[in-house]
Amino acid sequence: MPSFEAEFLETNGPIKFKDKILVLVDKFPVKNNEKLRIKIEKTNSEWKQGVSIGIEGKCEINGEVFQKGKLVYIVLWEDTIPKQLDLTILTKKSYIWVKNIWENTDFRGVKFINSGVHGSAMIVEEMPAGRHYYCNDGHPDENFDDIVFTIQKVDGAVKE
């Protein structure tokens, strides 16, 4: 089974696998005060799956503003968020960073967040006003169904 880690380290960027382009992190285009809708469609893994959003600026979710220094990471776990979540991006940048994550437990029983190692990769497909993500976690396989989610731009930005 494929482990994409060495190829990503060698190329420092996207790689090609069976006529598909694979990435570790996606640079999703946004505008300031833009509302995004994230939907987790399915998960299929022994590990808890999630989505990490990196924003240089702030993020508003359900009326609460998240900001920590210059860069904020929003972590959305499959078991703790609704299947659909709206958030508003407040940034001077023209993009956010999107990646799949999963929770592992080490030999001592300590839980930690993992991403970008072993079989990890994402297939990113364009869709109307957004993108569809098919993701592998750390298991070296090629099914890209460990977490499947979408991010779409929607109307209704909030006032700053």
N, C-alpha and C positions, 0 to 999 in steps of 0.2 A: 504494500500500500504506500502511496506517496506521502512523503514528508517534505513540505515546501520550504521549510526554514532555511536550508542551505542556499537554495536558489534566490530567495529574497535577500539574504545576506550578500550574495555575490553580485546581484544586479542593483541592489538598493532602490528598487522600484517595482513596477508591475512585472509579472511573469506570464508566460503563455503556457496553458495546459489544456490539451485536447480541444484546440480551437476556441478556448475561452481565455479572457484576460483576467488574471487574479491580482488582487491587491490586499495589503494588510490594513490600510487606512484609506478612507475616501475623503477627498476635499470637496464638500458639498457646498455649492454656491448659495449665498444668502444676501439679503439687503438688511440694513438696520431696520428694526421694528417689524420684521417679517414673522408671521405666524407659521409654524410647522406642525404637522400632524404625524405622529409616529404610531404605527400599528405593528404589533407583533402578531404575525400570522400563525406561526407554529414553531415549536421546538421539538427536538428529537435527540436527546443526549442524556447520559447518566449524570452529567454535571448541570448545575443551575446556569442558565444562559442569560445574557444581558447585552445591552447596547450602551456604549460610552459616547457622549457628545462633548467635544472640546471646543470652548468658546472663548475668544479673546474679547471679553466684555462681560455682559450680564445675560441672565435668562429669567423669564417670568413664567411660572407655572401656577395655575389656579390662584392668581393674585399675589403670590409670593415671589419676591425677587431674590435670585441667587447670584452672589458675587463674592469672589475671594481673590483679591489681588487683581492681576492683569488677566489671568487665565482661570476659567471655571470649568470643571468637569462634571457633567451630569451623568450619573450612573442609573440606568433603568433596568431593573431585574424582572425577569419573566413572571415571578411569583408575587411581586409587590406593586406592580403598576397595572392600571386597566389595560385591556387589549388595545385601546386607542388613547393617546395622550396628546394634548395640544400644548405647545410652548411657544413663547415669543422670544426671538433673538434680538438682543440689544448690543450692537457692535459697530465698530468703525471698519472692520475687516469685511471682505467680500466672500467669506467662506467660514464654515465650521468643519471640525474634524470628526469623522464618524468611524467607529470600529466595533467589532463584536468582542465580547468578553465572556468569560465563564469563571465559575468558582471551583477551585480545587481544594483538596485537603491534603496536607503533607503527612509524612510518616508519624508525626507527633499528634496529629489530629487538629492542627492549626489550619484554619480556612484562609485562603488568599485569592485575590483576583488575578487571572491570567489572560494573556492576549499575545498574539503574534509569534507563537512558538510551535514547533513540530508540524502538525498538519493544518495549522491555522491559515485561513485565506478567505477572501470574499469575492463573489462574482457580483458585480454591480451592473444593473440594467436600467436604462432610462425608461421612464414612464411619464404620462402627462403630469406636469408640474412637480416632478420628483424622481425618486429612484427606488428600485426594488433591490434588496440585498439577500443573497443566498450565502450562508456562512458555514464554514467548518470551524470546529474548535480544535483543541490540541490532538485529537485522535487522528492518526495518519490514514485517512480514507478520502474518498472522492465523491461523497454524496451531497455535500453542500446543503444539508437540511438541519444542522444542529440548532440554528436559529434562522428564521426567515422573517424579514420585516420590511416595511416601507417607510419612507419619509416623503411627505408631500407638502407643498406650499399651499396655504389656505388664506382666504380673506379674513379680516378682523383683527388687525394688529392693535396692541394696547397703547395707551398714551404713556409717555415717559414721565 
